[in-house]
Each structure stands twice: as C-alpha cells, then as structure tokens.
Amino acid sequence: MANKYDLRFTETRYNDKKIDIDLYEISTGIVFNDFRTALKEIYKSKARPISLEENAGFRMLKRRNSNLSKVGNLTREAFIRLPNGEIYFSYSPYLAEENPKLDTLYNCIDTAFKLGESDFYVNTDELHLHPFTKRAFGKNAENYGKFLEETKIKKIRIRMFNNTASDKPLILQSWLSCLEAGSEILGVEIDNLNFPRPGLRFIQEKIREPEHSFL
C-alpha cells in the first residue's frame, strides 16, 4: 500500500521507510509535500527538521553524487523581514506553530542574526569567516567551504526571493539548493514555492536499547 505522503529516500532502509543515510544513532530523509503537511508528518514520526549545519555535514559525508547533494531542500531556518525593513535570520517561527503569532516571531528574533542586505555572495574559502555563513553552517562552515571548492563552486549566493516592503512581518523559509545550482541559501515563501517538488529534510535520532550483559 502506497504511503500517504511522497517520501523519497534512496540509499538504505530503516523501519520500513527508505532514508538517505542510516547511521547508528541518527538518520535523515526528505518529505516531498507542502511545507505544513511535511512538518506535521515529520513531528508525527518523532523527527525534526534539519538545520543548515547538519545538512552541510551530511553532504560532506555522502559526497557530491549523493541524493543529499543532487536535490535541494527546505531547512529549519528562516529569513524574517520586519515592517521597518530590518532582516533577520533565525530558527523558523513556523516550527513553533503553523500560524506564528507575533510574540513567537519576536522570540525568534531575540536570538537571530541581523542581516544588512537581502542579496549577497560569500566566497567558499571564507564561509567560516563571514558572520552569516559562520552562523548558518556552524562548525561545518570551513570544511563545507572546502567541499564546495572541490566541486568547483567558488562562491555561494544568499538571497530572499521576496523582499517587498509590507506592513506585516514576512517569513521566508530557508532553502539549501543542490550543488548544481551552486548551494545557494534562499529565502522562499512556503505558500508560493516555484520548485517542481519542494521537500523538507529531517533528522531522526534513534533510541537504542541498552546492550545486556550475561556475565
């Protein structure tokens, strides 16, 4: 019987679900569906949306010919544009609730990174030096930069697809594009995605039973 959701996993199997990577303590896969439906399915499965830092780490682990590098996906971060024009990068308010309240949004901003512009480039050999990519990719920033250089990507673009002034806060979910598209970090509207098959990647941490000793 077909799964209600279109789950695309390619390399291994775990609990009757195909996933991209199945390590001893953690696995990752991607749900191809509208954002809110995918998010509900991920939480229902006791998993969580992946971060850019984790996404970069898995790409380096499986290298450039893997599904992780060939297919772009949404991550747990978001760009937030306030009515006064200020732009922040943070954990997405959508993760807290489907229709974020203003106080939830501003709680995200309290720990957010403030951007000075909405469209810029960062050289791949400087990912660990630039404040934005250092924040986005965390401890994987430097090595991910080297990985991208190996694939002939010299710089990545960070941009918001919609930066139109509005009297309401604008939340654009983070999309990490595939290597073929330059590993861009895009801010996209979840209700107006122009990608053929948008997907939200997740992390699932496994609970292992302790090994029993018979001694």
C-alpha positions in Angstrom: 0.0 0.0 0.0 1.4 3.4 -1.0 2.4 5.8 1.7 0.0 8.8 2.1 3.0 11.1 1.8 5.5 11.1 -1.0 8.7 10.1 0.8 11.7 10.0 -1.3 14.6 8.1 0.2 17.3 6.4 -1.9 20.1 4.5 -0.2 19.1 2.4 2.8 16.1 1.2 4.7 15.0 1.7 8.3 11.8 0.7 10.0 10.2 0.0 6.5 11.0 3.6 5.4 13.6 4.4 2.9 16.1 7.0 4.0 19.1 8.8 2.6 21.5 8.0 5.5 21.1 5.5 8.3 23.8 5.8 10.9 23.9 4.1 14.3 22.3 6.9 16.2 20.7 9.1 13.5 19.1 9.1 10.1 18.0 11.7 7.6 15.4 11.8 4.8 13.2 14.2 2.9 9.4 14.6 2.7 8.1 15.9 -0.6 4.9 17.7 0.2 3.7 21.2 1.1 5.6 22.6 4.0 2.9 22.4 6.7 1.9 18.8 5.8 5.6 17.8 5.7 6.2 19.4 9.0 3.3 17.6 10.6 4.5 14.3 9.2 8.0 14.8 10.5 6.9 15.7 14.0 4.4 12.7 13.9 7.4 10.5 13.2 9.3 11.8 16.2 11.8 13.5 13.9 12.7 17.2 13.4 13.6 19.5 10.5 17.3 19.6 9.6 19.5 22.6 10.2 21.8 24.1 7.5 24.8 23.0 9.7 23.6 19.4 9.7 22.6 19.4 6.1 26.2 20.5 5.1 27.6 17.8 7.3 25.6 15.0 5.6 26.5 16.3 2.2 30.2 16.1 3.0 29.7 12.6 4.4 27.9 11.3 1.3 29.8 13.5 -1.2 28.6 15.2 -4.3 27.0 12.3 -6.2 24.5 11.5 -3.4 20.8 12.5 -3.2 21.7 15.0 -0.5 23.9 17.0 -2.9 21.7 16.5 -6.0 18.4 17.6 -4.5 17.8 20.9 -2.7 15.5 21.1 0.3 14.0 23.3 3.0 15.7 23.5 6.3 14.6 24.7 9.8 15.9 28.2 9.5 14.1 31.3 8.0 14.6 34.9 6.9 12.4 37.3 8.7 11.7 40.8 7.3 10.1 43.3 9.6 7.9 46.2 8.5 10.7 48.6 9.3 12.9 46.9 6.8 15.2 45.0 9.2 16.1 41.5 8.1 16.9 38.6 10.5 18.0 35.0 10.1 16.8 32.6 12.7 15.1 29.4 13.6 11.8 29.5 11.7 8.7 30.7 13.6 6.8 28.1 11.6 8.4 25.4 13.6 6.7 26.6 16.8 3.2 26.6 15.4 1.5 26.6 12.0 0.4 30.2 12.0 3.0 32.0 14.1 1.8 34.7 16.5 3.7 38.0 16.7 5.2 37.2 20.1 6.5 33.8 18.8 8.1 35.6 15.9 9.8 38.2 18.1 11.0 35.5 20.4 12.9 34.0 17.4 14.3 37.4 16.6 15.8 37.7 20.1 18.4 35.1 19.2 18.5 35.9 15.5 21.3 37.1 13.3 20.7 40.5 11.8 21.4 40.9 8.0 22.5 44.2 6.4 21.3 43.1 3.0 18.9 40.6 1.3 21.1 39.5 -1.7 24.8 38.9 -1.4 27.6 36.4 -2.1 30.2 34.7 0.1 33.4 33.1 -1.2 33.5 29.4 -0.3 37.0 29.8 1.2 35.5 32.4 3.6 32.4 30.5 4.8 34.0 30.2 8.3 34.9 33.9 8.4 31.8 35.6 7.1 29.4 36.3 10.0 26.3 34.9 8.2 27.7 31.7 6.8 29.6 31.1 10.1 26.3 31.3 11.9 24.4 29.2 9.2 26.8 26.4 8.9 28.3 26.4 12.4 31.2 24.0 13.0 30.9 22.7 9.4 31.4 26.1 7.8 35.1 25.8 7.0 35.0 22.2 5.8 31.8 22.7 3.8 33.6 25.6 2.1 36.5 23.2 1.1 33.9 20.6 0.0 32.3 23.2 -2.3 35.6 24.3 -3.7 36.3 20.7 -4.6 33.1 20.8 -6.7 34.3 24.0 -8.4 31.9 26.2 -6.5 33.9 29.4 -5.7 31.1 31.4 -4.0 27.5 30.9 -2.8 24.6 33.3 -3.1 22.3 34.2 -0.2 19.1 35.9 -1.2 15.5 36.4 -0.4 13.0 35.7 -3.2 10.7 38.3 -1.9 11.9 41.5 -0.2 8.9 43.6 -0.9 8.0 46.2 1.8 5.0 45.2 3.9 3.2 46.4 7.0 3.3 42.8 8.3 6.4 40.7 9.1 7.5 38.5 6.2 8.8 35.0 6.9 10.8 33.2 4.2 11.8 29.6 4.9 15.4 28.7 4.2 16.1 26.5 1.1 19.6 25.0 0.5 19.9 24.4 -3.2 21.6 21.4 -4.8 25.3 21.6 -5.8 24.3 22.0 -9.5 22.5 25.2 -8.5 25.5 26.5 -6.5 24.5 25.5 -3.0 22.6 28.8 -2.6 20.7 29.7 0.6 17.4 31.1 -0.5 14.5 32.6 1.5 11.3 31.3 -0.1 7.6 31.7 0.6 6.2 28.4 1.7 2.8 29.1 0.2 4.3 30.2 -3.1 7.1 27.8 -3.9 8.1 27.7 -7.6 10.1 24.5 -7.3 8.8 21.3 -9.1 8.9 19.2 -5.9 9.7 21.1 -2.7 10.9 19.0 0.1 11.6 19.4 3.8 14.6 17.4 5.1 14.5 15.9 8.5 16.7 14.3 11.2 15.6 11.3 13.2 17.5 10.4 16.3 17.2 6.7 17.2 16.6 5.3 20.6 18.7 2.2 21.1 18.0 -0.4 23.7 21.0 -0.8 26.0 23.1 -3.9 25.4 22.6 -6.6 28.1 25.4 -8.4 29.6 25.0 -12.1 30.7 28.1 -12.0 32.8 
